Amino acid sequence: MALITGASRGIGRGIALELAKIGYDLVLNFASNAAAARQTTADCLAQAKEAGKKIRAEICPADVAAAAGRQSLIGCTRKAFGRLDLLVNNAGVAPAARADILDATEESFDRLLSINVKGPYFLTQLAAKWMIEQVCSRRENEADSLAQNVPPPHGGGYRPKIITISSVSAYAASTNRGQSRALDAHAIVRRAAGGTRHQRL
Ligand SMILES: NC(=O)c1ccc[n+]([C@@H]2O[C@H](COP(=O)([O-])OP(=O)(O)OC[C@H]3O[C@@H](n4cnc5c(N)ncnc54)[C@H](OP(=O)(O)O)[C@@H]3O)[C@@H](O)[C@H]2O)c1
């Protein structure tokens, strides 16, 4: 199942439709445009049906810039599906007015940074902690099954994923920083268990 932020419109909507087509259950987040979110949800269900998949889709309004909003998104996903296999950090905004630095306001700066940077950063933190729990608990189940000589219940290699939609200019400015790498819960578990300190995430 996938949680997509900013899924009511634009790129997030497109991602939701593609994931629906390949059978992902969805939590679709938006900020204020409930009508667009309902339309995207209906279109995702139709898209899945057309592709021969049966999916569930839940709408969850929340402001990713606010700690309470991020908690509510994770809570909504736990309640509806009890698992998280893919987080797509897509919600983002452009400045209300593209002002030169000589005219820029702190209000605009704070709004942009809190939605585009702080939101995905700390949502990733919440999601990654949950994903690590999921990987650890599956490994325990698999180890138990192997000890009893039965095949593991979930199959090996479960890898939840986090994807963050950014802009080309942000990526070009910082190609190798920790924030822009793909996050792999397996690598974190290995590192926590004493793996190579410099293992790439
Ligand atoms: N379009 C581009 O050319 C372009 C280029 C580079 C990067 N990007 C990045 O791609 C992502 C999507 O862009 P887009 O053009 O598809 O945007 P968009 O069409 O304006 O849609 C933005 C989405 O984010 C949601 N959103 C806005 N603020 C939010 C908040 N505080 N909490 C939760 N959801 C929020 C909106 O919800 P509502 O519908 O409720 O408002 C909407 O679903 C953004 O991160 C953007 O920075 C876009």
The ligand as an SDF file (V2000), in Angstrom:
LIG
                    3D

 48 52  0  0  0  0  0  0  0  0999 V2000
    5.0040   21.1800  -11.6180 N   0  0  0  0  0  0  0  0  0  0  0  0
    6.3110   21.4010  -11.7690 C   0  0  0  0  0  0  0  0  0  0  0  0
    6.7800   21.9310  -12.7910 O   0  0  0  0  0  0  0  0  0  0  0  0
    7.2840   20.9700  -10.7140 C   0  0  0  0  0  0  0  0  0  0  0  0
    8.6150   21.1460  -10.9470 C   0  0  0  0  0  0  0  0  0  0  0  0
    9.5250   20.7350   -9.9830 C   0  0  0  0  0  0  0  0  0  0  0  0
    9.0910   20.1720   -8.8120 C   0  0  0  0  0  0  0  0  0  0  0  0
    7.7780   20.0100   -8.5870 N   0  0  0  0  0  0  0  0  0  0  0  0
    7.3870   19.4110   -7.3170 C   0  0  0  0  0  0  0  0  0  0  0  0
    6.4550   18.3660   -7.5540 O   0  0  0  0  0  0  0  0  0  0  0  0
    5.5310   18.2970   -6.4850 C   0  0  0  0  0  0  0  0  0  0  0  0
    4.1190   18.3760   -7.0330 C   0  0  0  0  0  0  0  0  0  0  0  0
    3.9820   19.5510   -7.8050 O   0  0  0  0  0  0  0  0  0  0  0  0
    2.6800   19.8510   -8.6700 P   0  0  0  0  0  0  0  0  0  0  0  0
    3.0500   20.8450   -9.7060 O   0  0  0  0  0  0  0  0  0  0  0  0
    2.0190   18.5930   -9.0670 O   0  0  0  0  0  0  0  0  0  0  0  0
    1.7830   20.6270   -7.5530 O   0  0  0  0  0  0  0  0  0  0  0  0
    0.2410   21.0430   -7.5920 P   0  0  0  0  0  0  0  0  0  0  0  0
   -0.4220   20.6510   -8.8560 O   0  0  0  0  0  0  0  0  0  0  0  0
    0.1840   22.4870   -7.1770 O   0  0  0  0  0  0  0  0  0  0  0  0
   -0.3850   20.1380   -6.4080 O   0  0  0  0  0  0  0  0  0  0  0  0
    0.1140   20.2840   -5.1170 C   0  0  0  0  0  0  0  0  0  0  0  0
   -0.4550   19.2040   -4.2580 C   0  0  0  0  0  0  0  0  0  0  0  0
    0.1060   19.3390   -2.9440 O   0  0  0  0  0  0  0  0  0  0  0  0
   -0.9510   19.5120   -2.0000 C   0  0  0  0  0  0  0  0  0  0  0  0
   -0.4870   20.3630   -0.8980 N   0  0  0  0  0  0  0  0  0  0  0  0
   -0.0960   21.6550   -0.9370 C   0  0  0  0  0  0  0  0  0  0  0  0
    0.2740   22.0610    0.2800 N   0  0  0  0  0  0  0  0  0  0  0  0
    0.0960   21.0100    1.1080 C   0  0  0  0  0  0  0  0  0  0  0  0
    0.2810   20.8200    2.4860 C   0  0  0  0  0  0  0  0  0  0  0  0
    0.7390   21.8020    3.2910 N   0  0  0  0  0  0  0  0  0  0  0  0
   -0.0090   19.6160    3.0260 N   0  0  0  0  0  0  0  0  0  0  0  0
   -0.4740   18.5980    2.2340 C   0  0  0  0  0  0  0  0  0  0  0  0
   -0.6490   18.7160    0.9170 N   0  0  0  0  0  0  0  0  0  0  0  0
   -0.3790   19.9160    0.3640 C   0  0  0  0  0  0  0  0  0  0  0  0
   -2.0970   20.1000   -2.7880 C   0  0  0  0  0  0  0  0  0  0  0  0
   -3.3320   19.8530   -2.1000 O   0  0  0  0  0  0  0  0  0  0  0  0
   -4.6630   20.7460   -2.4180 P   0  0  0  0  0  0  0  0  0  0  0  0
   -5.1860   20.2460   -3.7320 O   0  0  0  0  0  0  0  0  0  0  0  0
   -5.5760   20.4620   -1.2860 O   0  0  0  0  0  0  0  0  0  0  0  0
   -4.2040   22.1750   -2.4910 O   0  0  0  0  0  0  0  0  0  0  0  0
   -1.9650   19.3170   -4.0860 C   0  0  0  0  0  0  0  0  0  0  0  0
   -2.4860   18.0110   -3.9380 O   0  0  0  0  0  0  0  0  0  0  0  0
    5.8580   19.4770   -5.5510 C   0  0  0  0  0  0  0  0  0  0  0  0
    6.6300   18.9980   -4.4690 O   0  0  0  0  0  0  0  0  0  0  0  0
    6.6610   20.4120   -6.4180 C   0  0  0  0  0  0  0  0  0  0  0  0
    7.5920   21.1800   -5.6770 O   0  0  0  0  0  0  0  0  0  0  0  0
    6.8520   20.3960   -9.5000 C   0  0  0  0  0  0  0  0  0  0  0  0
  1  2  1  0
  2  3  2  0
  2  4  1  0
  4  5  1  0
  4 48  2  0
  5  6  2  0
  6  7  1  0
  7  8  2  0
  8  9  1  0
  8 48  1  0
  9 10  1  0
  9 46  1  0
 10 11  1  0
 11 12  1  0
 11 44  1  0
 12 13  1  0
 13 14  1  0
 14 15  2  0
 14 16  1  0
 14 17  1  0
 17 18  1  0
 18 19  2  0
 18 20  1  0
 18 21  1  0
 21 22  1  0
 22 23  1  0
 23 24  1  0
 23 42  1  0
 24 25  1  0
 25 26  1  0
 25 36  1  0
 26 27  1  0
 26 35  1  0
 27 28  2  0
 28 29  1  0
 29 30  1  0
 29 35  2  0
 30 31  1  0
 30 32  2  0
 32 33  1  0
 33 34  2  0
 34 35  1  0
 36 37  1  0
 36 42  1  0
 37 38  1  0
 38 39  2  0
 38 40  1  0
 38 41  1  0
 42 43  1  0
 44 45  1  0
 44 46  1  0
 46 47  1  0
M  CHG  2   8   1  16  -1
M  END
$$$$
